[in-house]
């Protein structure tokens, strides 16, 4: 649904997707898998540790500033770049910038890394949920 809303807004604003813009329909499901897996893990932990919400706010804010959303990745010093490339959202933002803003094909290394991380996050989330599914009812 969010992808449809996004596409409608692009049509209303008459944004030219270019020749590679249509590839976001393949990236967006990977983003959903990543988000769903992350939310499964956090929601399962939240049942047992109610204070995780406070901790999560801080972690997500740090994560936001460690992801080049508001600044170009070219200003990141070279010694820090290997650490930045461990961040999966670094690759996601890189992919979206390449497709939508630069009208070019993103590096396959970034796509494969983010796809692998998304699938791994989903599998870990499902595993955690299935592992503690019976205990969740007792704590609620």
C-alpha positions in Angstrom: 0.0 0.0 0.0 2.8 2.4 0.8 4.4 1.8 -2.5 1.2 2.6 -4.3 0.8 5.9 -2.3 4.5 6.7 -3.2 3.9 6.0 -6.9 0.7 8.2 -6.8 2.6 11.0 -5.2 5.3 10.7 -7.9 2.7 10.8 -10.6 1.0 13.9 -9.1 4.3 15.7 -8.7 5.2 14.6 -12.3 8.5 13.1 -11.1 10.5 11.4 -13.8 11.6 8.0 -12.6 14.0 7.6 -15.4 15.0 4.3 -16.9 15.9 2.6 -13.6 13.2 4.0 -11.3 10.9 1.1 -11.9 13.4 -1.2 -10.0 12.2 0.2 -6.7 9.4 -2.3 -6.9 12.0 -5.0 -6.3 13.8 -3.1 -3.5 10.7 -2.1 -1.6 9.7 -5.7 -0.6 13.2 -6.2 0.7 12.7 -3.2 2.9 9.4 -4.6 4.2 11.1 -7.9 5.0 13.8 -6.1 6.9 11.3 -4.0 8.8 9.0 -6.9 9.6 11.9 -9.0 10.9 13.2 -6.1 13.0 9.8 -5.4 14.5 9.2 -9.1 15.3 12.4 -9.1 17.3 11.7 -5.9 19.1 8.1 -6.7 19.9 9.0 -10.1 21.4 11.7 -8.4 23.5 9.3 -5.7 24.6 6.9 -8.2 26.2 9.6 -9.3 28.6 11.6 -6.0 28.9 9.2 -3.1 29.0 12.1 -0.5 29.2 13.3 -1.5 25.8 11.2 1.3 24.3 13.3 3.9 26.0 16.5 2.2 24.9 15.2 1.7 21.4 14.5 5.5 21.0 18.1 6.2 21.6 19.4 3.4 19.4 17.2 4.4 16.5 18.2 8.0 16.8 21.9 7.1 16.7 21.2 4.7 13.8 19.5 7.6 12.0 22.5 9.8 12.3 24.9 7.0 11.3 23.0 6.5 8.1 23.7 9.1 5.3 20.2 10.3 4.8 20.7 14.0 5.5 24.2 14.1 4.2 26.0 12.5 1.2 28.1 9.5 1.9 31.0 11.1 0.2 31.8 13.3 3.3 32.4 10.2 5.4 36.1 9.9 6.2 37.7 6.8 4.6 38.7 5.2 7.9 35.0 5.1 9.0 33.6 3.8 5.6 34.1 0.1 6.4 32.0 0.5 9.6 29.3 2.5 7.7 29.1 -0.3 5.2 28.1 -2.7 8.0 24.9 -0.6 8.4 22.1 -2.2 6.2 20.3 1.1 5.9 23.4 2.6 4.4 23.0 0.2 1.5 19.3 0.8 1.3 19.7 4.6 1.1 22.5 4.1 -1.5 20.2 2.0 -3.6 17.3 4.5 -3.5 19.6 7.4 -4.3 21.1 5.6 -7.3 17.6 4.6 -8.6 15.7 7.7 -8.0 18.1 10.6 -7.9 21.0 9.6 -10.0 19.0 7.4 -12.5 21.7 4.7 -12.5 22.0 1.1 -11.5 23.0 0.6 -7.9 26.0 -1.6 -7.1 24.9 -5.2 -7.0 27.1 -5.6 -3.9 24.8 -3.2 -2.1 21.6 -4.9 -3.4 22.9 -8.4 -2.4 24.1 -7.2 1.0 20.7 -5.6 1.8 18.8 -8.6 0.4 20.8 -11.0 2.5 20.5 -8.9 5.6 16.7 -8.5 5.1 16.2 -12.2 4.7 18.4 -12.9 7.7 16.5 -10.4 9.8 13.2 -11.9 8.8 14.4 -15.4 9.6 15.8 -14.3 13.0 12.6 -12.5 13.8 10.5 -15.6 12.9 12.8 -17.8 14.9 12.6 -15.6 18.0 8.8 -15.3 17.7 8.4 -19.0 17.3 10.8 -19.7 20.2 9.0 -17.5 22.7 5.5 -17.6 21.3 4.1 -19.8 24.1 5.6 -17.6 26.8 4.2 -14.3 25.4 0.7 -15.2 26.4 1.7 -15.6 30.0 3.3 -12.2 30.2 0.5 -10.3 28.6 
